[in-house]
């Protein structure tokens, strides 16, 4: 039944039940129709996730002797829901005998080792905790609090003190709130959320309780627990800022824009207290600017509103955000300001803002700002700096516990890997990022990743995967007003048409990319796709619009001075030029590619140049160019592009490298290679589908493609090939 759920729900469900198939099977039957469709958050409390499983496990625990159960309760309280690693100290302080744990080991419930008590699985540990009486739980929490004396243990000591409280206490609320602040500063948002939730249960003041819950929701989101964040604010206590952030990451982007813009204006009112949680930053209660200094909440919210406008592709909203910023005297952070300027065609302004943002990619920085630096570098065509910034963003996010930012860092790292000649690494990074985005409740980010993976599949010739992912991305994007991923998915389909020779279809799709209305198109994507549009338009003989598009693209390439963009502009000029005149433009393009990093587009330029040289009867140079392109396409795992190069070589009467001489791994697309490796590890089709967030039918299709391209008939032969090192 779980396979019938949407991908995002399936991933979140498995994540919420700690990957336990028993709990997953039970939870599926408990979901409402809206939860099963991904419209409402999933349950977050164990008793709501798998009540029957917990009931059975609690009965198993209660069948053990009292002294065994007490030790198991102490161990569970030390590990769940906050790990404090104080079991041995507590046993010593209370002079407890650990020999009764032998009964638990005999029963297969847990065993005692040098590192403490190890439970059979997560659900058994939860059952051991919940089987204790409220009084016994309070006692073990107080015991654990007494032995936590280390300098860095104060937040966890406060947690146990709060968990051992009998009732409301303003003093404990203040202590827990201070402990949460410390946990947040030390990169532990999940612990901060737990402390604030406990503080809310002990808080006698309803208004303060509401503020604590809202702050806990922000910390839950930061820690990557989207379902808990949504549930914490389900009673309507979230302010516009938090609601806008949730909508930006998993809801309707136009609604996100309206909420964030309204919240920004509200924060900027004279005399307004700015004590609500900031929306989406990673540096405390206030946001940070691209300079890494504290940012007024209104400015931070305006930045997020601009991000929402960019996602929608709505130029009117971008301009509205700019007008509000001007009225409030606020400057939007560099990356988002640069994207908005590029979106409006102010290329010199965009270049300056993006260059400033891309320069802030030093180690140890704020992960959100590092992601923005990576995006800015990608926009400028500096893929090396983009790879550095996004790698550092992912490392910083892990250190700070900012799980919500991790998927974004991996997403943009995938682009840098792919375009710089590491297609398999890029595909794997994007697939991992997709799983992370779904697990953290960032469905809009997952939509963008589906579109990116559709593009990767188009480039590597995996038509079925491209169409399936593009359809999934467009369906979600159109429902949520997300013009950016909708346009990217359309670009992927257009590129598939282009490489398969359906030039009229490719040109029509690419012309439509600037379609009006949120969620239906995106001017920026049309701009980035201009080189492909020019190629398709030339093939259909309709170059009037293509020439205008190229002129705009060249203006951008000239402004940012990116060798890759200038190379693609020269390639467009070659395609639009007659006869021999095109040759020098192609030579210029290849000279510029040599200074850039987009190896795949360099190979496509060589293919187009070789084809042009063949038609001009420059046979020797044509053969050299085509062989060079063929070698690159084989390296990229792009068999459809390689087939075009071979066809051109055959038309020349020149021999092409036979397929069997190519490295077996090069015959597979990146997705097929990933599936092949998982099969070799012993994974079933359903297990692979769950890990890659695809349907079992798609995995079966990929596996058939692997068998065909490698000339084998069974999984056993595949395992032998991989074990022998023929497929690395």
C-alpha positions in Angstrom: 0.0 0.0 0.0 2.8 2.4 0.7 4.0 2.3 -2.9 0.6 3.8 -3.9 1.3 7.0 -2.0 2.8 10.1 -3.7 6.6 10.1 -3.5 6.9 12.9 -1.0 4.4 11.2 1.4 6.1 7.9 1.0 9.5 9.3 1.9 8.2 11.3 4.9 6.2 8.3 6.1 9.2 6.0 6.1 11.3 8.8 7.8 8.7 9.4 10.5 8.6 5.6 11.5 12.4 5.3 11.5 12.3 3.1 8.4 10.5 0.3 10.3 8.3 -1.7 7.8 5.9 -2.8 10.6 5.2 0.7 11.7 5.0 1.9 8.0 2.4 -0.8 7.1 0.3 0.3 10.1 0.5 4.0 9.6 -0.6 3.7 6.0 -4.0 2.4 7.2 -4.4 5.3 9.6 -3.9 8.1 7.2 -6.7 10.4 6.2 -7.4 11.1 2.5 -5.7 14.5 2.8 -2.7 13.1 4.6 -2.3 10.3 2.0 -2.5 13.0 -0.7 0.2 15.1 1.0 -2.2 18.0 1.8 -2.1 17.6 5.6 0.9 16.9 7.9 1.5 13.3 9.0 1.2 12.3 12.7 4.3 13.1 14.8 3.6 11.4 18.2 4.5 7.7 18.4 1.1 6.7 19.8 -0.5 8.1 16.6 2.1 6.6 14.2 1.9 2.9 15.2 -0.5 2.3 18.1 -0.9 -1.4 17.6 2.9 -2.0 17.3 3.5 0.1 20.4 0.8 -1.8 22.3 2.4 -5.1 21.5 5.9 -3.9 22.4 4.7 -2.4 25.7 3.1 -5.7 26.6 6.5 -7.4 25.9 8.3 -4.9 28.2 5.7 -5.2 31.0 6.2 -9.0 31.1 9.7 -8.4 32.4 10.6 -8.2 36.1 10.1 -4.7 37.8 13.8 -4.1 38.4 14.6 -4.9 34.7 11.8 -2.6 33.5 13.1 0.2 35.7 16.6 0.0 34.2 15.1 -0.1 30.7 13.0 3.0 31.6 16.1 4.8 32.8 18.0 3.9 29.6 15.2 4.9 27.4 14.7 8.3 29.2 18.5 8.8 28.7 18.1 8.3 24.9 14.5 9.4 24.0 13.4 12.0 23.1 16.7 13.7 24.0 20.0 11.8 24.0 22.0 12.7 27.2 24.5 9.8 27.5 24.2 9.8 31.3 22.9 6.2 32.0 26.1 4.9 33.6 26.5 7.9 35.8 22.8 7.7 36.9 23.2 4.0 37.7 26.3 4.7 39.8 24.7 7.7 41.6 21.6 5.7 42.5 23.6 2.5 43.3 21.5 0.4 41.0 22.4 -3.2 40.2 22.6 -3.7 36.4 22.4 -7.5 36.5 18.6 -7.5 36.0 19.4 -6.3 32.4 20.3 -9.9 31.7 16.6 -10.7 31.6 16.1 -8.1 28.9 19.0 -9.6 26.9 17.5 -13.1 27.2 14.2 -11.7 25.9 15.9 -10.1 23.0 14.7 -6.6 24.0 18.1 -5.0 24.7 21.6 -5.7 25.8 24.1 -3.9 28.0 27.6 -3.1 26.8 30.4 -0.7 27.5 28.5 2.1 25.7 25.3 1.6 27.7 22.0 -0.1 26.9 21.4 -0.9 23.2 17.8 -1.5 22.4 16.6 -4.0 19.7 15.2 -1.1 17.6 13.9 2.4 18.0 10.3 1.3 18.6 11.3 -1.0 21.4 13.1 1.9 23.1 10.0 4.1 22.8 7.9 1.3 24.2 10.3 0.9 27.2 9.9 4.6 27.9 6.1 4.7 27.5 5.5 1.6 29.6 6.7 3.4 32.7 4.2 5.1 34.9 4.2 9.0 35.0 5.7 8.9 38.5 8.5 6.5 37.5 9.2 8.7 34.4 9.5 11.8 36.5 11.8 10.0 39.0 14.3 8.8 36.3 14.3 12.3 34.7 15.2 13.9 38.0 17.9 11.3 38.6 19.4 12.0 35.1 19.2 15.8 35.8 21.2 15.4 39.0 24.2 13.7 37.2 24.4 16.1 34.2 27.0 18.6 35.4 29.3 19.1 32.4 29.6 22.6 31.0 27.9 21.7 27.7 25.2 19.6 29.3 23.1 22.4 30.8 20.4 22.3 28.0 20.0 18.6 28.5 19.9 19.0 32.3 17.2 21.6 31.8 15.3 19.1 29.6 15.3 16.4 32.4 14.3 19.0 35.0 11.4 20.1 32.9 10.4 16.5 32.1 10.5 15.7 35.9 8.2 18.6 36.8 4.8 18.0 38.4 3.0 21.0 36.9 3.2 24.6 35.6 6.3 26.5 36.6 7.3 30.0 35.4 10.8 29.4 36.7 11.3 26.2 34.7 9.8 27.8 31.6 12.4 30.6 31.8 15.1 28.0 32.3 14.0 25.9 29.4 13.7 28.9 27.1 17.2 29.9 28.0 18.4 26.4 27.3 16.7 26.4 23.9 18.5 29.6 23.0 21.8 28.0 23.9 21.0 24.9 21.9 20.1 27.0 18.9 23.3 29.0 19.1 25.3 25.7 19.2 23.6 24.3 16.1 21.0 22.0 17.8 17.6 23.2 16.5 16.0 19.8 17.2 17.0 20.0 20.8 15.8 23.6 21.0 12.4 22.6 19.6 12.1 19.8 22.2 13.0 22.2 25.0 10.4 24.8 23.9 7.7 22.3 23.5 8.2 21.2 27.1 8.3 24.8 28.2 5.0 25.4 26.5 3.4 22.5 28.4 4.6 24.1 31.7 3.8 27.7 30.8 0.9 29.2 32.8 0.6 32.3 30.5 -1.5 31.6 27.3 0.2 34.4 25.3 3.7 33.3 26.3 2.7 29.6 25.5 1.6 30.7 22.0 5.0 32.4 21.4 6.9 29.3 22.7 4.9 27.0 20.3 5.6 29.3 17.4 9.3 29.5 18.1 9.3 25.7 18.5 7.7 25.4 15.1 10.4 27.5 13.6 13.1 25.3 15.2 11.3 22.1 14.0 11.4 23.5 10.5 15.0 24.4 10.8 15.8 20.9 12.0 14.0 19.4 8.9 10.9 18.2 10.7 8.3 19.7 8.5 5.4 17.6 9.7 6.0 18.6 13.3 6.4 22.2 12.4 3.0 22.3 10.6 1.3 20.4 13.5 2.7 22.9 16.1 1.1 25.8 14.3 -2.1 24.0 13.3 -4.1 25.8 15.9 -3.5 29.1 14.1 -0.8 30.5 16.4 1.7 31.0 13.5 2.3 34.6 12.5 2.4 35.7 8.8 6.2 35.3 8.6 6.2 31.6 9.6 3.1 30.9 7.5 4.8 32.6 4.5 8.0 30.5 5.0 5.9 27.3 5.1 4.1 28.3 2.0 7.3 29.2 0.2 8.8 25.8 0.9 5.8 23.5 0.6 2.7 25.5 -0.3 1.5 28.0 -2.9 4.2 30.5 -3.9 1.9 33.4 -4.6 0.3 33.0 -1.2 3.8 32.9 0.3 4.7 36.1 -1.5 1.6 37.9 -0.1 2.1 36.6 3.5 5.9 37.5 3.5 5.4 40.9 1.9 2.6 41.7 4.4 4.7 40.5 7.3 7.7 42.6 6.1 5.5 45.8 6.1 4.1 44.9 9.5 7.6 44.4 11.0 8.8 47.8 9.6 6.1 49.8 11.4 7.5 52.4 13.9 7.5 51.1 17.4 6.8 47.5 16.4 8.5 44.8 18.5 10.5 42.4 16.4 10.3 39.5 18.7 8.7 36.9 16.5 10.8 34.1 15.0 12.6 35.1 11.9 11.5 33.3 8.7 14.0 30.9 7.4 17.4 32.2 8.5 20.0 30.2 10.4 21.6 32.7 12.6 19.3 33.2 15.6 16.2 35.2 16.2 17.1 37.7 13.5 18.1 37.1 9.9 21.5 37.8 8.4 22.4 39.8 5.3 24.7 38.6 2.6 27.5 40.5 4.4 26.9 38.1 7.4 25.7 40.9 9.7 22.4 41.0 11.6 19.5 42.0 9.2 16.4 43.7 10.2 13.5 41.2 10.1 11.7 43.3 7.5 14.7 43.1 5.2 14.9 39.3 5.7 11.2 38.9 5.0 11.5 41.0 1.9 14.3 38.8 0.7 12.1 35.8 1.1 9.2 37.5 -0.6 11.5 38.3 -3.5 12.5 34.6 -3.6 8.8 33.7 -3.8 8.3 36.1 -6.7 11.3 34.6 -8.5 9.9 31.1 -8.0 6.6 32.1 -9.5 8.1 33.8 -12.5 5.8 36.8 -11.9 7.5 40.0 -13.0 4.7 42.1 -11.4 5.4 40.7 -8.0 9.2 41.2 -8.3 8.5 44.9 -9.0 6.0 45.1 -6.1 8.6 43.7 -3.7 11.1 46.3 -5.0 8.6 49.1 -4.5 7.9 48.0 -0.9 11.7 47.7 -0.2 12.2 51.2 -1.5 9.4 52.6 0.6 10.8 50.9 3.7 14.4 51.9 2.9 15.4 48.2 2.9 18.1 46.6 0.6 17.4 43.0 -0.4 20.3 40.6 0.0 22.6 40.4 -3.0 21.7 37.0 -4.5 18.0 37.5 -4.5 18.4 41.2 -5.6 20.7 40.0 -8.4 18.2 37.4 -9.6 15.4 39.9 -9.6 17.5 42.4 -11.5 18.4 39.7 -14.1 14.8 38.7 -14.3 13.9 42.3 -15.2 16.8 42.6 -17.8 19.0 44.9 -15.7 22.0 42.8 -16.5 24.8 45.2 -15.3 23.0 45.7 -12.0 22.5 41.9 -11.7 26.2 41.2 -12.4 27.4 43.5 -9.7 25.0 42.1 -7.1 25.7 38.5 -8.0 29.5 39.0 -8.0 29.3 40.5 -4.6 27.2 37.6 -3.3 29.4 34.9 -5.0 32.5 36.3 -3.3 31.1 35.5 0.1 31.8 31.7 0.0 34.4 31.3 2.7 34.5 28.3 5.0 32.4 28.1 8.2 29.8 30.6 7.0 26.0 30.7 7.4 24.7 27.8 5.2 21.9 29.9 3.7 24.3 32.6 2.6 26.7 30.0 1.2 23.8 28.5 -0.8 23.1 32.0 -2.1 26.8 32.4 -3.0 26.6 29.1 -5.0 23.5 30.2 -6.8 25.1 33.6 -7.7 28.3 31.8 -9.0 26.1 29.5 -11.1 24.3 32.5 -12.6 27.7 34.0 -13.4 29.0 30.8 -15.0 31.6 30.3 -12.3 31.0 26.6 -11.7 34.2 26.0 -9.7 33.2 28.7 -7.2 29.6 27.3 -7.2 30.9 23.8 -6.3 33.1 25.2 -3.5 30.2 27.4 -2.0 27.6 24.6 -2.1 30.0 22.0 -0.6 30.8 24.4 2.2 27.1 25.1 2.6 26.3 21.4 3.1 29.1 21.0 5.6 28.0 24.1 7.5 24.4 22.9 7.5 25.3 19.6 9.0 27.4 21.1 11.7 24.6 23.5 12.6 21.9 21.0 12.4 20.2 23.0 9.7 18.7 20.0 7.9 16.2 22.2 6.1 19.1 23.9 4.2 20.9 20.7 3.3 18.7 19.8 0.4 19.1 23.2 -1.2 22.9 23.0 -0.9 23.0 19.5 -2.5 20.6 20.6 -5.2 22.8 23.4 -6.5 26.0 21.3 -6.0 24.4 18.8 -8.4 24.3 21.5 -11.2 27.9 22.4 -10.6 29.0 18.7 -10.8 27.0 18.0 -13.9 28.0 20.9 -16.0 31.7 20.5 -15.1 32.0 16.9 -16.4 30.9 14.9 -13.4 27.4 13.8 -14.6 27.2 10.7 -12.4 28.1 12.6 -9.3 25.6 15.3 -10.2 22.8 12.9 -10.8 23.5 11.1 -7.5 23.7 14.4 -5.6 20.3 15.5 -7.1 18.7 12.2 -6.2 20.0 12.4 -2.6 18.8 16.0 -2.4 15.3 14.9 -3.7 15.0 12.4 -0.9 16.2 15.0 1.6 13.7 17.6 0.4 10.8 15.1 0.6 11.9 14.0 4.1 12.1 17.5 5.4 8.7 18.5 4.0 10.1 20.8 1.3 7.8 19.7 -1.5 8.5 22.8 -3.6 12.2 22.2 -3.5 11.5 18.5 -4.4 9.5 19.8 -7.4 12.5 21.8 -8.6 14.8 18.8 -8.1 12.3 16.6 -10.1 12.6 19.1 -12.9 16.4 19.2 -12.6 16.5 15.4 -12.8 14.3 15.5 -15.8 16.9 17.7 -17.5 19.7 15.3 -16.5 17.7 12.4 -17.9 17.1 14.3 -21.1 20.8 15.0 -21.5 21.7 11.4 -20.9 19.0 10.1 -23.2 16.7 8.5 -20.7 13.5 9.5 -22.3 11.0 7.6 -20.0 12.6 9.0 -16.9 12.7 12.5 -18.3 9.0 12.4 -19.2 8.0 10.9 -15.8 9.9 13.4 -13.8 8.9 16.3 -16.0 5.2 15.3 -15.6 5.5 15.1 -11.8 7.3 18.5 -11.6 4.8 20.2 -13.9 1.8 18.8 -12.0 3.0 20.0 -8.7 4.3 23.3 -10.1 1.1 24.3 -11.8 -0.9 23.5 -8.6 1.5 25.7 -6.4 2.2 28.6 -8.8 5.8 27.6 -9.3 6.9 29.0 -12.7 10.6 28.2 -12.3 10.4 24.3 -12.0 7.5 24.2 -14.5 9.7 26.0 -17.0 12.7 23.8 -16.2 10.6 20.7 -16.8 9.4 22.1 -20.1 13.0 22.9 -21.1 14.0 19.2 -20.3 11.2 18.0 -22.6 12.3 20.4 -25.3 16.0 19.3 -25.0 14.8 15.7 -25.4 12.9 16.7 -28.6 16.0 18.6 -29.8 18.4 15.7 -29.4 15.9 13.2 -30.9 15.4 15.4 -34.0 11.9 16.8 -33.2 13.0 20.3 -33.9 9.6 21.9 -34.4 8.4 20.5 -31.1 11.5 21.7 -29.3 11.2 25.2 -30.8 7.5 25.4 -29.8 8.2 24.3 -26.2 11.1 26.7 -25.8 9.1 29.7 -27.2 6.4 29.0 -24.6 8.8 29.2 -21.7 8.0 32.9 -21.1 4.3 32.1 -20.8 2.3 34.5 -18.7 0.9 33.7 -15.3 2.5 32.2 -12.2 3.3 28.5 -12.5 3.1 28.4 -16.3 6.5 29.7 -17.5 9.6 31.7 -16.6 11.5 34.4 -18.5 14.8 33.5 -16.8 14.6 29.8 -18.0 13.7 30.9 -21.5 16.8 33.1 -21.4 19.1 30.2 -20.2 17.6 27.9 -22.8 18.3 30.4 -25.7 21.2 28.4 -27.2 18.9 25.3 -27.5 16.1 27.5 -28.9 18.4 29.0 -31.6 19.5 25.5 -32.6 15.9 24.3 -32.9 14.7 27.4 -34.7 17.5 27.2 -37.3 16.5 23.6 -38.0 13.0 24.7 -38.7 13.9 27.7 -40.7 12.2 30.2 -38.4 14.9 32.4 -37.1 13.3 35.8 -36.6 12.5 35.4 -32.9 15.6 33.4 -32.4 17.8 36.3 -33.5 16.1 38.6 -31.0 16.5 36.0 -28.3 20.2 35.6 -29.1 20.8 39.4 -29.0 19.4 39.5 -25.5 21.5 36.4 -24.5 24.6 38.0 -25.9 24.0 41.1 -23.8 23.9 39.0 -20.7 27.0 37.0 -21.7 28.9 40.3 -22.3 27.8 41.7 -19.0 28.9 38.8 -16.9 31.9 37.9 -19.1 31.5 34.2 -18.5 33.6 32.2 -21.0 30.9 29.5 -21.2 28.1 32.0 -21.9 30.2 33.8 -24.4 31.0 30.5 -26.1 27.3 29.6 -26.3 26.6 33.0 -27.8 29.3 32.4 -30.4 27.7 29.1 -31.2 24.3 30.7 -31.7 26.0 33.2 -34.0 27.5 30.3 -36.0 24.2 28.6 -36.3 22.6 31.8 -37.6 25.4 32.5 -40.0 25.5 31.3 -43.7 28.0 28.8 -45.0 31.7 29.5 -44.5 31.0 32.5 -42.3 29.9 30.1 -39.5 33.3 28.4 -39.3 35.1 31.3 -37.5 32.2 31.7 -35.1 32.5 28.0 -34.2 36.3 28.4 -33.7 35.6 31.4 -31.4 33.1 29.3 -29.5 35.5 26.4 -29.0 38.3 28.8 -27.9 36.0 30.2 -25.3 34.8 26.8 -24.2 38.5 25.9 -23.5 38.5 28.7 -20.8 35.2 27.5 -19.3 33.9 24.5 -17.5 30.7 23.3 -19.3 32.2 20.2 -20.9 28.9 18.8 -22.1 28.0 22.0 -24.0 31.6 22.1 -25.5 31.0 18.6 -26.8 27.7 19.7 -28.4 29.5 22.7 -30.0 32.0 20.2 -31.5 29.2 18.0 -32.8 27.5 21.0 -34.5 30.8 22.3 -35.8 31.7 18.9 -37.1 28.3 18.6 -38.9 28.8 22.0 -40.4 32.3 21.1 -41.6 31.1 17.9 -43.2 28.5 19.9 -45.2 31.2 22.3 -46.2 33.4 19.3 -47.3 36.2 20.0 -44.7 36.4 16.3 -44.2 39.6 16.0 -42.1 38.7 18.6 -39.5 35.1 17.4 -39.4 36.3 13.9 -38.6 38.5 15.2 -35.7 35.8 17.3 -34.3 33.2 14.5 -34.4 35.5 12.0 -32.8 36.3 14.4 -30.0 32.5 15.0 -29.5 31.9 11.2 -29.5 34.5 10.6 -26.9 33.0 13.3 -24.6 29.4 11.9 -25.1 30.5 8.4 -24.2 32.2 9.8 -21.0 29.0 11.7 -20.1 26.8 8.6 -20.7 24.8 10.4 -23.4 24.1 7.6 -25.9 21.6 9.6 -28.0 24.2 12.4 -28.6 26.9 9.8 -29.2 24.6 8.2 -31.8 24.3 11.6 -33.7 28.1 11.9 -33.7 28.4 8.3 -35.1 25.8 9.1 -37.8 27.8 12.1 -38.9 31.0 10.1 -39.0 29.2 7.4 -41.1 28.1 10.1 -43.5 31.7 11.1 -43.8 32.7 7.5 -44.5 34.9 7.6 -41.4 34.8 4.7 -38.9 33.4 5.5 -35.5 34.6 3.7 -32.4 32.6 0.5 -32.1 30.1 0.3 -29.2 31.8 -2.7 -27.6 35.1 -0.8 -27.3 33.6 1.8 -25.0 33.8 1.4 -21.2 30.7 -0.6 -20.2 29.8 2.1 -17.7 29.7 4.7 -20.4 27.0 2.8 -22.2 24.6 3.4 -19.3 22.8 6.6 -18.3 23.6 8.0 -14.9 20.3 6.7 -13.6 20.8 3.2 -15.0 24.3 3.1 -13.5 22.8 4.0 -10.1 20.2 1.3 -10.4 22.8 -1.2 -11.5 25.0 -0.6 -8.5 22.0 -1.0 -6.1 21.0 -4.3 -7.8 24.6 -5.5 -7.3 24.3 -4.6 -3.6 21.3 -7.0 -3.4 18.4 -4.4 -3.4 15.1 -5.4 -4.8 13.2 -3.2 -7.3 10.9 -2.0 -4.6 13.7 -1.1 -2.3 15.5 0.8 -5.1 12.2 2.6 -5.9 11.9 3.8 -2.3 15.5 5.0 -2.1 15.3 6.9 -5.4 11.7 8.2 -4.9 10.6 6.5 -8.2 7.9 3.9 -9.0 8.8 0.2 -9.2 7.7 0.3 -12.8 10.3 2.9 -13.6 13.0 0.9 -11.9 12.0 -2.2 -13.9 12.3 -0.2 -17.1 15.7 1.1 -16.1 16.9 -2.5 -15.3 15.7 -3.7 -18.7 17.7 -0.9 -20.3 20.8 -1.9 -18.3 20.5 -5.5 -19.6 20.0 -4.3 -23.2 22.9 -1.9 -23.2 25.3 -4.3 -21.5 24.2 -7.3 -23.6 23.3 -9.4 -20.5 20.2 -11.2 -19.5 20.1 -11.5 -15.7 20.9 -9.9 -12.4 23.5 -12.5 -11.8 25.5 -11.4 -14.9 25.2 -7.8 -13.8 26.6 -8.7 -10.4 29.5 -10.5 -12.0 30.3 -7.5 -14.3 30.3 -5.1 -11.3 32.2 -7.4 -9.1 34.8 -7.8 -11.9 35.2 -4.1 -12.1 33.9 -3.8 -15.6 31.2 -1.5 -14.4 32.8 0.7 -11.7 
